């Protein structure tokens, strides 16, 4: 997977194992495995650690006390995963509590969530209170079906996408590729937007910096942007 990513132009991969009721999250083991894999891979891509964080009460309490074990590359950015079957009433409060603790929640793959597909206003509200949004690149290019693709396009049109990531799991069905997504964003929204969502914003996250100024999305739909980097961050 690392070789495939590097050949596609990916410079950094963030490994984000789950922390939920099904999977035990072990930061020390994760660091050991990352170091072993980096030694085998070499310099490219650069491997970083994070977590696909389940918003349970217990998880939040642990994370607030020792957030660097869970956040992306030890920064203040925390990747959070929504449940597929229901949206708890207290979720907005959970996002608020995370932000009060000094963390910045990044909601992962909402375009694939059937509940949010039916109630997009929920995501709009979370973005309005400071949450960021990461969409799976393969969703945007059609790899998860037409519903996920259309919702990803709708979120992008609404300015509710801050990152595209590969969300890679294997070398065939869900490989760590981003170039096709980059090309589609560049074609439909312009190269500057593609650079922002697939390079500049992710680069700010892994370095623990504020995001660069975001565009006025009312002016983006026509495309016609300039400037181009071809450097990518994978979100999983």
C-alpha positions in Angstrom: 0.0 0.0 0.0 2.8 2.4 0.8 4.5 1.7 -2.6 1.2 2.3 -4.4 0.7 5.6 -2.5 4.1 6.9 -3.2 3.8 6.1 -6.9 0.5 8.1 -6.9 2.2 11.2 -5.5 1.2 10.7 -1.9 3.9 12.2 0.4 2.3 11.5 3.8 0.1 8.7 5.2 -1.7 9.0 8.5 -2.5 5.7 10.0 -5.8 6.0 12.0 -6.7 2.8 13.7 -10.1 2.7 15.3 -10.9 3.4 18.9 -14.3 2.0 19.6 -16.2 -0.8 21.3 -14.9 -3.3 18.8 -11.2 -2.3 18.6 -8.9 -1.7 21.5 -6.7 1.4 20.9 -3.0 0.8 22.0 -0.9 4.0 21.4 2.4 2.3 22.4 1.8 -0.6 20.0 0.8 1.8 17.2 4.0 3.7 17.6 6.1 0.5 17.5 4.3 -0.7 14.4 4.6 2.7 12.6 8.4 2.7 13.3 8.8 -0.8 12.0 6.8 -0.1 8.8 8.7 3.2 8.2 12.0 1.4 8.4 10.8 -1.1 5.7 9.2 1.6 3.5 12.1 4.1 3.6 11.6 7.9 3.4 8.5 7.9 1.2 5.7 8.1 2.1 6.2 9.6 5.6 4.1 7.6 8.1 2.2 9.5 10.8 -0.2 8.3 13.5 -3.8 9.3 14.4 -7.0 7.6 15.4 -10.5 7.1 14.0 -12.2 8.2 17.2 -15.5 6.9 18.4 -17.5 9.6 20.3 -18.3 7.6 23.5 -18.3 9.2 26.9 -15.4 7.0 28.0 -13.3 7.8 24.9 -13.9 11.6 25.3 -12.8 11.5 28.9 -9.6 9.6 28.1 -8.8 11.8 25.1 -9.2 15.0 27.0 -6.7 13.9 29.5 -4.1 12.6 27.0 -5.2 13.9 23.6 -1.8 13.4 21.8 -2.3 9.7 21.8 -5.4 10.1 19.6 -4.9 13.3 17.6 -3.3 13.4 14.1 0.5 13.5 14.5 0.1 14.8 18.1 -1.6 18.0 17.0 -4.9 19.4 18.1 -6.8 17.8 15.2 -8.9 14.8 16.0 -10.5 12.5 13.4 -14.0 11.4 14.6 -16.2 8.8 13.1 -20.0 8.9 13.2 -22.2 5.8 13.9 -24.0 4.5 10.9 -27.3 3.5 12.6 -28.2 6.5 14.6 -27.1 10.1 15.5 -27.2 10.6 19.2 -29.0 13.7 20.4 -26.0 14.8 22.5 -23.5 14.8 19.5 -23.4 18.5 19.1 -22.6 18.8 22.8 -19.8 16.3 22.4 -18.3 18.3 19.6 -18.5 21.4 21.8 -16.8 19.6 24.7 -14.0 18.5 22.4 -13.5 22.0 21.2 -13.5 23.4 24.7 -10.7 21.0 25.5 -8.7 22.7 22.7 -9.2 20.0 20.1 -10.5 20.5 16.5 -12.9 17.7 15.4 -12.6 16.4 11.8 -15.7 14.4 10.9 -14.7 11.6 8.6 -16.6 10.2 5.6 -20.0 11.8 6.3 -20.9 11.4 2.6 -21.2 7.6 3.2 -23.5 8.0 6.2 -27.1 7.1 5.3 -28.5 9.2 8.1 -26.6 12.3 7.0 -27.6 11.7 3.4 -31.2 12.1 4.6 -30.5 15.0 7.0 -27.6 17.1 5.6 -28.6 20.0 7.8 -27.0 18.1 10.7 -23.6 18.3 9.1 -24.2 21.9 8.1 -24.9 22.7 11.8 -21.7 20.9 13.0 -19.6 22.8 10.4 -21.2 26.1 11.6 -20.0 25.4 15.2 -16.4 24.7 14.1 -16.2 21.1 13.0 -14.2 20.2 9.9 -15.1 17.6 7.3 -13.1 15.0 5.5 -14.6 13.2 2.5 -13.3 10.0 1.1 -11.7 10.5 -2.3 -13.2 7.4 -3.7 -16.6 8.5 -2.7 -16.2 11.7 -4.8 -15.0 9.7 -7.8 -17.9 7.2 -7.6 -16.3 4.2 -5.9 -18.9 4.0 -3.2 -21.9 4.4 -5.4 -24.0 7.2 -6.8 -25.5 8.3 -3.4 -22.1 8.8 -1.8 -20.8 10.5 -5.0 -23.8 12.9 -5.3 -23.7 13.8 -1.6 -19.9 14.4 -1.7 -20.4 16.7 -4.7 -23.2 18.5 -2.8 -21.1 19.0 0.3 -18.2 20.3 -1.9 -20.6 22.7 -3.6 -21.8 23.9 -0.2 -18.2 24.5 1.1 -18.5 21.8 3.7 -15.4 19.8 2.6 -12.1 20.7 4.1 -10.1 17.5 3.1 -10.1 14.6 0.8 -8.4 11.4 2.0 -8.0 7.9 0.6 -9.4 6.1 3.7 -7.4 3.2 2.3 -7.9 -0.4 3.6 -6.2 -2.6 1.0 -4.5 -2.6 -2.4 -7.5 -3.4 -4.6 -10.9 -2.4 -3.3 -9.8 0.6 -1.3 -6.2 1.5 -2.3 -4.4 4.6 -1.1 -4.9 6.6 -4.3 -5.7 10.3 -4.5 -4.6 11.5 -8.0 -8.0 10.7 -9.7 -9.8 12.8 -7.0 -7.3 15.6 -7.4 -7.9 15.7 -11.2 -11.7 15.8 -10.7 -11.6 18.6 -8.1 -9.2 20.5 -10.3 -11.4 20.1 -13.4 -14.7 21.0 -11.6 -13.5 23.6 -9.0 -10.0 24.7 -10.3 -6.5 23.7 -9.3 -6.3 26.2 -6.4 -9.2 24.4 -4.7 -7.7 21.0 -5.4 -4.4 22.1 -3.9 -6.2 23.5 -0.9 -8.2 20.4 -0.1 -5.6 17.8 -1.0 -2.4 19.5 0.0 -2.6 22.9 1.9 -5.3 22.0 4.4 -3.9 18.5 5.2 -0.4 20.0 5.5 -1.7 22.5 8.1 -3.2 19.6 10.1 -0.1 17.4 10.2 1.9 20.4 11.3 -0.6 21.5 13.9 -1.2 24.9 12.2 -4.5 26.8 11.6 -6.0 26.1 8.2 -5.1 28.7 5.5 -7.8 31.1 4.4 -10.7 29.2 2.9 -12.4 30.3 -0.3 -15.6 32.2 -0.9 -17.6 29.2 -2.2 -20.0 31.4 -4.1 -17.1 32.2 -6.4 -15.7 28.7 -6.8 -18.3 26.9 -8.9 -17.0 28.2 -12.2 -13.4 26.9 -11.6 -10.7 28.6 -13.5 -8.2 28.5 -10.7 -4.4 28.6 -11.1 -1.4 27.1 -9.2 -0.6 23.5 -8.7 1.2 21.2 -6.3 0.8 17.5 -6.6 1.4 16.4 -3.0 -1.2 14.4 -1.1 -2.1 13.3 2.4 -4.0 10.1 3.0 -6.4 10.2 5.9 -6.2 6.6 7.0 
